[in-house]
Amino acid sequence: MKITDIEYRTVSIPFLPAIEEHSGMVYPTTIVWVHTDEGITGLGESNAVHSDITEQADQIAERYIGKNVWDFDFADEGITFQSAFYDIAGQALGVPAHKLIGRQHRESVELAYWSPPMPPEATAAESERAANLGFRVHKLKARKATIVETARLVREACGPDFELRVDPNTEFGDLETGIRLAEELQPYNIEVYEDPIRFEDLSWYSELRKHTDVPVARHVGGIQEILRNIQADAVDAINTQGNVSGIRKSAAVAEAADIPIWVQCFAFGCCVVSTFVAHLVSTIPNCTMPIDELPHIRVDDLSGGSMNLTNGAIQLSDEPGLGLHLDMDAVERYRIK
C-alpha cells in the first residue's frame, strides 16, 4: 500500500470565551491527510505554533510519497505521521488503532479540564462548568498570589470531590514558598502539585515531598530524565510526552517504580491528536491520570461528533483506525491556510 499524496490544512479554532479572554492565545493547528493507492486515508495533526509543517512539505514528500506504508516502523515515527499510519493500518486491517499498539487496559480515557491564569472567581466558574460536563480534574496554570483563594472558591462551587491539578510552571519559586503553599492547599482536593518550584536542584523536590502529603509531579520527557527524578525521590507522579515508542518506554520506567503517569503530547490540538493519544494511553497500565489533551477548550473539535467525549473522557470505539470522520464544513470554516 503506497503513499500517493499528503494534504495539509491549517486551522485556527477559537478557545472558549473565558479562556480566550484571559489567555490571549492564538494557537493554530495543522491537520494532515495521508492518502494511499488503496483509497485509505489516515489523519495526523501538527502543532502550527512552534513550527509550520507545511514549510517542510518537500522534505516530507521525499521521505514518504511513493513508499509502502508497511515499510515504516510506526512506533518510532513522529506523532503526526504515526497517527496517520496507525489510522491507515487500522482501517486496512479492520481493527481500532489501539490494537496495533498494545493490549487495551481501558476503553475510556479521561481528560483534564484546563485554564490559564485567571482571577479566582473566573477560575471557579470554569471549574463549575467543567464539573457539570463530567470532568473530575481541572488543571490550573496557578499563581502564588491567588492559588489558595482559587482553591477555596473552587471547593465552594464544585464540592469536595472535584480535584485541582496545580501547575504554576515553577512560578512558586523556591522551596520555602512551595512548602508554605502546599500546607495552605492541604485542606483542598489537590490531585497533584506539578512543577511548583524551580528544579535545578532536585533535592528541593525530595525535601518538598517530605513536608507535604500533596502528591508532587514533574513534567519531564525521556527515560533518562524520568529515571533521574525517580532516583532523587523527587516525584509521586510523572507528566510526560513523546511518540508511541518513547511514551511506552517512559511509562515502563515509571511503572517499575510504582509511579502513575499522564501525558501531554500536544495539549491544544483538535480531535485528531487527542483521539490518537487516547488510543495510545489506553494500552499503558500506569497511565491512570487524566491526560492533558484539550480539544474541549475550543468552540469546535472538528470531529462532527465522531470523537465521543462524554463525562470528561474519550470513549474509544471499535471502529477501524482512529474512528474519526471530520466535519469538513468546520475545517473550512476555521481554515487559515
Helices and strands as residue ranges (DSSP letters): E 3-11, H 17-23, E 29-36, E 41-47, G 53-56, H 57-64, G 69-71, G 74-76, H 79-93, G 97-100, E 108-110, E 113-115, H 120-132, E 137-140, H 147-158, E 163-166, H 175-185, E 190-194, H 203-210, E 216-219, H 223-231, E 237-240, H 244-256, E 261-263, H 271-281, G 295-297, E 309-310, E 313-315, H 328-333
